[in-house]
Amino acid sequence: MNGSTAPELPVSRTESDGSAVVRVLSYNVRSLRDDVPALARVIRACAPDLVLVQEAPRFFRWRKKLAALASASGLVLLSGGAPAAGPALLCSLRATVERTEDVLLPLTPGLHRRGFATAVVGFGAARLGVASCHLSLGAQERAVQAGLLLKRTEAFGTPHAVVGGDLNERPEGPAFRRLAGALQDCRGAAPWGGELTYSPELPRRRIDAVFATAGVTVLGCGVPDALPGVTGADLRAASDHLPVLAAVRVPAG
């Protein structure tokens, strides 16, 4: 792993004031081309309420494959996959689903189609917009998509949201900086665990991130240093990215 051992993140819970502690995992799963049982072990060990997936299966029997991953991870499929061109959302049964929407972004000739998987969910009295993204490999298109992600965040109809995914860009890049300028970069707000997300064999770059709107309290965010029942070999076998796990407190209302 790529950081010193960190204390445990807060567990999911509902507070006496109606706010909710929610665990959010962002993970590029490389179309399930790697060790799927290892991937499921990693996800389950993170104990997430929400999983922001990138590179979900998009072709033959994609829904069955994604639902099987969710089931093996103790979760259910919320939205995304092929209709969102790759991003997807998984959730625990703790979440109450208000609505979902898969968004296809404008296509740039010669580049892959991109999209967002989005939803509004509730955790008791707390409501939360959520979006998973996988931004373009092209710098110009990536910057435009960052702006579209911010507009989508504003359109949730709730003041509290978390968004994240594979940005294909380091924190000093313009798309990353645009998102971090409008939202809280959860890793920057409350560093926890490791920082670098790509690649698992020798992490050198931070290109995956989780962001939150103002009013959401970030309790910790980073690459898990240690997970129960998960080895370093599991993390290397599961995907070509490392997962980013965040714990946030969402106010009631």
N, C-alpha and C positions, 0 to 999 in steps of 0.2 A: 504494500500500500504506500501512499505518498504523504503521510503525515504522522505525527506522534499520536499515541493512543489518547482518545478523548473520552470524557465522561459520557454516560448514556444521554441521549436526547430525551426530553420529556415524553411520557407516554400519552396516547390519545385519551382525552377525557373531556367531560363537560363541567365547567366551573359553576359555582353557586350563583354567579351573576349572569348566567346564561351564555357566556362566551365559551368557545370550544377550542381545545388544543387539537390540531390536525397535523398529521404527518404526511408529507408530500414527497414522492419519489419521482425523479426524472431519469429516464433510462433509454438510450438508443440500443435497441435489441437486434439490429442488423438482420431484420427479416427472418429471425429465428433460424439462421443458417449455422448457428454454433450449437453448443451443448444446452438443449432446452431444459433438461432436469436441473442442471447447475443454475441456469437463469432463474428457474422457479424457486430454487432454494434461496438465492440471493434476495429475490423480491419478498418472499415470505419472511425471511429473517429481518428485513427492514421494517416489518409491521406497518405498512403504509395504509392510510385511509384513501389516498388518491395516488395513482401512478400515471405520470405523463410519459407516454410511450412515443418513441420515434422509430422510424423504419419498421413499423408493424407490417405483417404480411398484407399484400395488396392484390394477389392474383389467385390462382386456383385454390378453392376451399379456404380462402383467407379468414372468413368469419369463424369457421370451425377451429382453425389453428389458434386464432387469437383467444377464442372462448376457452379452449383447452389450457392455454397458458394462464389465463385468469383463474380458472378452476384449480389448477395445480398450485397456484400462488395464494389460494384462499380468498379470491376476489371475484368480481363479475365484470363483464364488458359493459362499459358505459357508452362510449361513442367512438367514431373514427374508424381507422383502417383504410380500406379502399376508397370510401366516399370522401375522405380527407387527404388522399394521396400519400398516406403513410403515418401521420400522427394518429394516436389513439389515446383513449382515457380508460383506465380501469378504476374501480372503486370497491371499498368494503361495503358490507351491508349496513354499516353505521350511517352511510350517506343516504339522504332522501333526495331523489332526483326531481328537480323542478322542470328543467328542459335541457335539451341538447341540440347542437347544430354543428354540422360538418361544413367547413368553408373551403372551397377551392379558390386558389389565388390565380391572378392573371398568368398566362403561360408566356414565357420568353422563348422564342424559337431557338432550338439547340440545347436548351436546358430542361431539367426534369420539372414536371408539374409539382407544385407545392400546395400545402393547405394547412388549415388549423382544425384540430378537434376541440370543441368547446362545450361547456355545460354550465349550468347554474345548479348548485346542490346545497342542501341544508344539513347542518349538524345540530340538531335541536333547534334553538332559537337563532343560531348563527347561519347566515347565508353567504355563499362564496361562489364567485365566478371563477372558472378554471379553463385554461387553454394549454394545449400542447402544440409545439411548433418544431419544425426542422427547416431552418433558413437555408437559402440558396448557397451554392458554391461560388456564384458570381457576386462580386462585391457590390455592384450597382443594384442588382436585383435584391440582394440581401438587405441593403439599406431601405429600399422601398418596403420590403416585407416587414421590417421592424416597425415602420410607421403604421402599417396596416394592423399589426398586432396590437399596438397601442390604441388604435381606434376601436378595435374589437373589444378590448378591455373596458373602454369607456361605455360601450353599448350593452354591457351585461345588465344594467339596471340595478346593480347593487354596488355600494361603495367599496366593497372588499373583494379582492381577487388575487389569485396566484396564477402566474403564467411561467412557462419555461420550456426548455428543450435543448436540442443540439443547435447552437447558433453558428457553427462552422466559422467561428471568429473568436479571437482572444479579447480580453477585457479592454485593451487599448484600441480596438477597432471601432469604426464609426457606428455600426449597427448596435454593437454591444453597449457603447457609450450612450447611444440614444435611449435605449431601454433603461439603462441604469440611471439616466438623468430624469426620467419620468416616474420610475418605480424604484422600490428598494431592491438592490442586489442582495439577496438573502445571505450569500456567503460573505459579502462585505459588511453587512449589518451585524451578523453574529457568527463569526468563524467557528467552525467545529470540524473535527476530522481532517481529512486531506483536502487539497485544493485542486490538483491536476486531474483531468478526466480522460485524457487520450495520450497514448493507448495503454491498456492494462499491463503489457509487458514492461514498458519503460515510460511511465507517464511524464510528458514534457509540456503539455498544453492544457489550458483550461478553456474548453470550448462549449461546455454544457453548463447550464445555470438555471436557477429558479429565482423569480422575481415576485414581489408582492406590492400591493398598493399601500399608500399611507393609511394608517389606522390598524393595519395588521401588524401584530408584534412578532418579530422574528426571534425565536428562541435558540436557534442553532441551524447551521447549514454547511454541508460539505460531503466529501466522499467518506463513507464509513471506514474506519480503521479496523474494526473487528466486529464480526457478526456471529451470533450463536449458530453453530452447525455449519458454518461456511468457511472454506479455506481460501488461501490466495490462489490456489489452482482453480477453484470454482470461479473466482472473479475473472481470471484470465481465459477460462474456457467459455464463459457465458456469453460474451459479446466482445466487440472491439472497442467499446467505451466502458468507463467505470460509471457507476450510478451516483447521482447526487441526491442526498436525503436532507429534507428540511422539516423542522417542527415550527409551526406558527400558531399564535393565538388569535382567533377571529372573534371580534366583538359580537354580541347579540344584536339582532336587528338587521 
